[in-house]
Amino acid sequence: MTPPEPDTTPEIRPPLADRMRPRSLDEILGQDHLLGPGRPLRLAVASGTVPSLVLWGPPGSGKTSLARLLAGGAGYRFVPLSAVEAGVKEVRRVVAEAGAARDSGERTLLFLDEIHRFNKAQQDALLPHVEAGTITLVGATTENPAFQVVSPLLSRLLVARLEPLGEDTLRAVIARALADPERGLAREAVELGPGAEDLLLGAAQGDARRTLNLLEAAARVAEPGEDGRRVVTRQLLADTLQSPTLYHDTHGDWHYDVVSALIKSLRGSDPDAALYWLARMVEAGEDPLFIARRLVIFASEDVGNADPEALRTAVAVKDAVHFVGMPEGWIPLAQAAVYLATAPKSNASYMGYKRAQKDVKEFGNLPVPLHLRNAPTRLAKQMGCGQGYRYPHDHPDGVVDQTYLPDRLADRRYFRPGRFGFEKEITRRLDWWRRRRQAQQG
């Protein structure tokens, strides 16, 4: 009898990031604030009861792995759904199965990945089943749950925030993958050459999944040496990476966190930091006109009349970006960022408006003083409208002792100019006008 030929079909293995998923809570790295001794989720698993919750964190921070281990550790059925693909129909199916399982004494944990993708009606459909305890819901999201999860559902969920993984944590993830002969790359004798790990960490951006995917991609093309080792050199890794993809969303937390860093750097008069955060946004594909709009707002809110040219510059840059477009639009944006960062700062106009706004809300529609009202009709004149109004241009000093606020607010001073830039000149003018008004009173 002819012996069977050996099977030469290449082994098909799941991606490295999937193979290296933590198998226990102790293997999850970088989330000690949730899983350390005595911490909430660790205690929940130990008690055998997992609360419904939202796992909120950046990509690759371990949300899916944590959900699986919470279910397994506490003895729940684990049912994963993606909000990108699933809808109310799939939720109803899971709930029906969960009800049947509960009748036989088995609990169900529904893991809903990207829960923020569910609309209001879809999220509302989850509410009664969470409330009744038919399912334990664990949602995962990269977005702020306060904005993306409807209030009735959010009020019944705990929020567990996962942190981005730091460099030390990612080094441990890499070391574990290189040393593991069963799930990792030890069988292929993969090693990292000098400088390769630092380059990998820079490209990973705190994402364990991305770290392992990049490592595996480079390991696949690394040629084995005479000793059988596959050395992933820095150059090989750079060739594999080409241009790293920057994580950035256009409506979520990362979007607003990065633009917040830009604005705060401008306000803090740090042009270097401003250029860095600007580059982060531009290179990640942010809408350049969104950036330009933020710069226009900043020019008024934070520079104001300390440098009146700031607003004109920002508006000109907005027009330039709109006219030029990308990719060259970053050039005027960079000019504006440096100008605004190095301009004198004042929020006096902004704060003055907020003070006036407070009085408007508190006192409502106070009547306009009669001498400030127009008198276009005979009746208006008979009522006294416009009587007593003094025309400043008729006075030699161009200023008259006259009240322009409602009587109840006559002593208010909303605008309090700063000490820098052109507002020093504004202060000088205001002081001179006040002295002239006082002289007229005498």
C-alpha positions in Angstrom: 0.0 0.0 0.0 1.4 3.4 -1.0 1.9 5.6 2.0 0.0 8.9 1.9 2.0 11.9 0.8 2.9 14.4 3.5 0.6 17.4 3.8 2.4 20.3 2.4 -0.4 22.8 2.8 1.0 25.8 4.7 -0.3 26.4 8.1 -2.9 29.1 8.2 -2.7 30.9 11.5 -4.8 33.9 12.8 -3.0 37.2 12.9 -0.4 37.7 15.6 -2.6 40.3 17.4 -5.4 37.8 17.7 -3.1 34.9 18.8 -1.6 37.0 21.5 -4.9 38.1 23.1 -4.6 37.9 26.9 -5.9 34.6 28.3 -6.4 35.9 31.8 -6.9 39.2 33.5 -3.3 39.0 34.8 -2.1 39.1 31.2 -3.8 42.4 30.4 -1.2 45.1 30.6 -1.5 48.8 31.2 -4.9 48.9 32.9 -4.0 48.5 36.6 -6.4 51.2 37.6 -9.2 48.8 36.6 -7.7 45.4 37.1 -5.2 45.8 39.9 -5.7 44.2 43.3 -8.9 45.6 44.9 -9.9 47.5 41.8 -13.5 47.5 40.5 -13.5 45.0 37.6 -11.2 42.6 39.4 -13.6 42.5 42.3 -16.6 42.1 40.0 -15.1 39.0 38.4 -14.2 37.6 41.8 -17.8 38.1 43.0 -19.1 36.3 39.9 -21.3 39.2 38.9 -20.3 41.6 36.1 -22.2 44.9 35.9 -23.4 46.4 32.6 -20.8 48.9 31.6 -19.1 50.8 28.8 -15.4 50.2 28.1 -14.2 53.6 26.8 -10.7 53.8 25.4 -8.5 54.3 22.3 -8.0 51.6 19.6 -5.8 48.7 20.7 -6.1 49.3 24.4 -7.7 45.9 25.1 -11.5 46.6 25.2 -12.5 43.4 23.4 -10.1 41.2 25.3 -11.2 42.6 28.6 -14.9 41.9 27.8 -14.1 38.3 26.9 -12.2 37.8 30.1 -14.9 39.4 32.2 -17.5 37.0 30.8 -15.2 34.0 31.1 -14.0 34.8 34.6 -17.5 35.3 36.0 -19.1 32.4 34.1 -21.2 34.2 31.5 -22.1 33.3 27.9 -20.1 35.7 25.7 -22.1 37.0 22.7 -20.2 39.5 20.6 -21.9 41.9 18.2 -20.6 44.8 16.2 -22.8 47.9 16.0 -21.4 48.5 12.5 -23.1 45.3 11.2 -25.8 44.5 13.7 -29.2 46.2 14.4 -32.3 45.8 16.5 -33.1 42.5 14.8 -29.8 40.9 15.9 -30.3 42.4 19.4 -33.7 40.8 19.7 -32.3 37.4 18.7 -29.6 37.7 21.3 -32.2 38.7 23.9 -34.4 35.8 23.1 -31.5 33.4 23.4 -30.4 35.1 26.6 -33.9 34.6 28.0 -33.9 30.9 27.2 -30.4 30.6 28.7 -31.5 32.3 31.9 -34.3 29.9 32.3 -31.6 27.1 32.5 -29.5 29.1 34.9 -27.0 30.6 32.4 -26.3 34.3 32.2 -25.4 36.2 29.0 -23.0 39.0 28.5 -23.7 40.9 25.2 -20.5 42.6 24.0 -21.5 45.4 21.6 -18.4 46.8 19.9 -18.5 50.4 18.7 -21.7 51.0 20.6 -21.6 54.7 19.6 -22.6 53.5 16.1 -26.0 52.6 17.3 -28.6 55.4 16.9 -30.9 56.6 19.6 -33.7 54.1 18.7 -31.3 51.2 18.6 -29.8 52.1 22.0 -33.3 52.6 23.4 -34.1 49.0 22.3 -31.4 47.7 24.6 -32.7 49.6 27.7 -35.6 47.3 28.9 -33.4 44.2 28.6 -30.5 45.7 30.5 -33.0 47.0 33.1 -34.6 43.5 33.5 -31.3 41.8 33.7 -32.0 39.6 30.7 -28.5 40.6 29.4 -25.5 42.1 30.9 -24.4 44.7 28.3 -20.7 45.6 27.9 -20.3 48.2 25.2 -17.0 49.3 23.7 -16.3 52.7 22.3 -13.5 55.1 21.3 -15.9 58.0 21.8 -17.0 59.9 24.9 -20.0 57.9 26.2 -21.5 61.1 27.7 -22.0 62.3 24.1 -22.6 59.0 22.3 -24.7 56.9 24.6 -28.3 58.0 25.3 -28.9 59.2 28.8 -31.4 56.6 29.9 -29.1 53.8 28.9 -25.9 55.5 30.2 -27.5 56.0 33.6 -27.7 52.2 33.9 -24.1 51.5 32.8 -20.8 52.0 34.6 -18.1 53.7 32.6 -14.6 52.1 32.7 -12.0 54.2 30.9 -9.0 52.3 29.4 -5.8 54.3 29.0 -3.6 54.4 26.0 -0.7 51.9 26.4 2.6 53.5 27.3 6.0 52.6 25.8 6.9 50.3 28.7 3.7 48.4 28.3 4.1 48.0 24.6 7.7 46.8 25.1 6.3 44.1 27.3 3.7 43.2 24.6 6.5 43.0 22.0 8.8 40.9 24.3 5.9 38.5 25.1 5.2 38.0 21.3 8.8 37.4 20.5 9.3 34.9 23.4 6.1 32.9 23.0 6.6 29.7 20.9 3.0 28.7 20.9 1.2 31.8 19.9 4.0 34.2 19.1 7.1 34.4 16.9 9.6 32.4 18.9 9.3 29.4 16.5 10.4 31.6 13.6 13.3 32.9 15.7 12.3 36.5 15.1 14.5 39.2 16.7 14.5 43.0 16.6 17.7 44.7 15.4 19.1 47.9 17.0 16.7 50.8 16.9 13.9 48.8 15.4 11.9 48.6 18.6 12.0 52.4 19.1 10.7 52.9 15.5 8.0 50.3 16.1 6.9 52.0 19.3 6.7 55.4 17.5 4.5 54.0 14.8 2.3 52.1 17.2 0.8 55.2 18.9 -0.2 53.4 22.0 -2.1 50.6 20.1 -1.2 47.0 21.0 -3.0 45.6 18.1 -1.2 47.9 15.7 2.1 47.1 17.3 1.7 43.4 16.8 0.4 43.7 13.3 3.4 45.8 12.2 5.8 43.5 13.9 4.3 40.5 12.2 4.3 42.2 8.8 8.0 43.0 9.1 8.8 39.5 10.4 7.1 37.9 7.3 9.6 39.6 5.0 12.7 39.2 7.1 15.0 36.6 5.5 16.4 34.0 7.8 20.2 34.1 8.3 22.6 31.2 8.3 21.7 30.6 11.9 18.0 30.6 11.1 17.3 33.8 12.9 15.0 36.4 11.3 16.3 39.9 12.3 13.9 42.7 11.8 16.2 45.6 11.2 15.3 49.3 11.6 15.5 49.7 7.8 13.3 46.7 7.1 10.7 48.0 9.6 10.9 51.5 8.1 10.3 50.0 4.6 7.3 48.0 6.0 5.9 51.0 7.7 6.3 53.4 4.8 4.2 56.3 6.1 2.6 55.6 9.5 -1.2 56.2 9.7 -2.0 58.8 12.3 -5.1 58.0 14.4 -7.5 60.9 14.2 -11.2 61.2 14.0 -13.1 64.2 12.7 -16.0 64.2 15.2 -14.9 62.3 18.3 -12.7 62.8 21.3 -9.3 62.6 19.5 -10.5 65.3 17.2 -11.4 67.7 20.0 -8.5 66.7 22.2 -5.9 67.6 19.6 -7.5 70.9 18.6 -7.8 71.7 22.3 -4.0 71.1 22.6 -3.5 73.4 19.7 -5.6 76.2 21.2 -4.0 75.9 24.6 -0.6 76.0 23.1 -1.5 79.2 21.2 -2.9 80.7 24.4 0.3 79.7 26.2 2.4 81.6 23.6 4.3 78.4 22.6 4.8 78.4 18.8 6.7 75.1 18.8 3.8 73.2 20.5 1.3 75.0 18.3 3.1 73.9 15.1 3.3 70.3 16.4 -0.4 70.0 17.1 -1.2 71.8 13.9 1.0 69.2 12.0 -0.7 66.4 13.9 -4.1 67.5 12.6 -3.0 68.4 9.0 -1.1 65.1 8.5 -4.0 63.1 9.9 -6.3 64.6 7.3 -8.2 67.1 9.4 -10.4 69.5 7.4 -8.1 72.6 7.0 -11.0 75.0 7.1 -12.0 73.6 10.5 -8.5 74.5 11.7 -8.8 77.9 10.1 -12.2 78.6 11.8 -10.7 77.7 15.2 -7.8 80.1 14.5 -10.3 82.9 13.7 -12.2 82.3 16.9 -8.9 82.2 18.9 -7.8 85.5 17.3 -10.9 87.3 18.8 -11.2 85.3 22.0 -7.6 85.2 23.2 -5.7 87.9 21.3 -8.5 90.4 20.9 -7.6 94.1 20.9 -4.2 93.4 22.3 -3.3 93.0 18.6 -6.2 93.9 16.3 -4.1 92.6 13.3 -4.6 89.1 14.7 -8.2 88.8 13.5 -7.4 90.2 10.1 -4.5 87.8 9.8 -6.6 84.8 10.8 -9.4 85.7 8.4 -6.9 86.3 5.6 -5.4 82.8 6.3 -8.9 81.3 6.2 -9.4 82.8 2.8 -6.0 81.7 1.7 -6.6 78.1 2.7 -9.9 78.1 0.9 -8.3 79.5 -2.2 -5.1 77.4 -2.2 -6.6 74.2 -0.8 -4.4 71.2 0.1 -1.7 70.1 0.2 -0.2 73.6 0.3 -2.9 75.0 2.7 -0.7 74.0 5.6 1.7 76.9 4.7 -0.7 79.8 5.6 -2.0 77.8 8.6 1.5 77.5 10.0 2.0 81.3 9.5 -1.2 82.0 11.4 -0.3 79.6 14.2 3.1 81.2 14.8 1.6 84.7 14.5 -1.2 84.0 17.1 1.1 82.1 19.4 3.5 85.1 19.6 0.9 87.8 19.7 0.1 89.7 22.9 -2.9 88.1 24.6 -6.1 89.5 25.9 -9.6 88.0 26.6 -11.0 91.4 27.7 -13.5 91.7 24.9 -14.6 88.1 25.4 -15.0 88.5 29.2 -16.7 91.8 28.8 -19.3 90.2 26.7 -19.8 87.4 29.2 -20.3 90.0 32.0 -22.9 91.9 29.8 -24.6 88.6 28.9 -25.0 87.8 32.6 -26.7 91.1 33.3 -29.0 90.6 30.2 -30.1 87.3 31.6 -30.5 88.6 35.1 -32.3 91.9 34.4 -34.1 91.0 31.1 -35.4 93.8 28.8 -34.4 97.0 30.7 -35.9 100.0 28.9 -33.6 102.0 26.6 -33.1 105.5 28.2 -35.3 108.1 26.5 -32.4 110.3 25.4 -30.9 107.3 23.4 -34.1 106.5 21.6 -34.9 107.7 18.1 -37.8 110.1 17.6 -39.0 109.5 14.0 -42.6 110.4 14.8 -44.4 113.3 16.5 -45.7 110.9 19.2 -42.2 109.7 19.9 -41.1 113.3 20.3 -44.0 114.1 22.6 -43.0 111.1 24.7 -39.5 112.6 25.2 -37.6 110.2 22.9 -34.2 111.7 22.0 -34.6 114.7 24.3 -31.4 115.5 26.1 -29.1 113.5 23.8 -25.8 115.2 23.4 -24.0 114.7 20.0 -20.3 114.0 20.8 -19.0 115.5 17.6 -20.4 118.9 18.6 -18.0 118.9 21.6 -14.4 120.1 21.3 -13.1 116.9 23.0 -15.4 114.6 21.0 -16.7 113.1 24.2 -19.6 114.2 26.5 -20.7 113.4 30.0 -23.7 111.1 29.1 -25.1 107.8 30.2 -25.4 105.1 27.6 -26.5 102.2 29.7 -29.9 101.6 31.3 -30.3 103.5 34.5 -30.2 100.3 36.6 -26.8 99.4 35.1 -25.3 102.9 34.9 -22.2 102.0 37.0 -21.3 98.8 35.2 -17.9 98.4 33.5 -17.9 95.2 31.4 -14.8 95.9 29.4 -11.6 95.8 31.4 -8.6 96.1 29.0 -5.5 94.1 29.5 -2.0 95.3 30.1 -0.4 94.2 26.8 -0.2 95.3 23.2 -2.7 97.7 21.8 -4.9 97.5 24.8 -2.4 99.7 26.7 -3.4 102.4 24.2 -7.1 101.6 24.7 -6.6 102.0 28.5 -5.0 105.4 27.9 -7.9 106.5 25.8 -10.6 105.3 28.2 -8.8 107.1 31.1 -8.6 110.3 29.1 -12.3 110.1 28.2 -13.3 109.5 31.8 -11.3 112.5 32.9 -12.9 114.7 30.3 -16.4 113.5 31.4 -15.6 114.3 35.0 -14.3 117.7 34.1 -17.6 118.5 32.4 -19.5 117.5 35.5 -17.6 120.2 37.4 
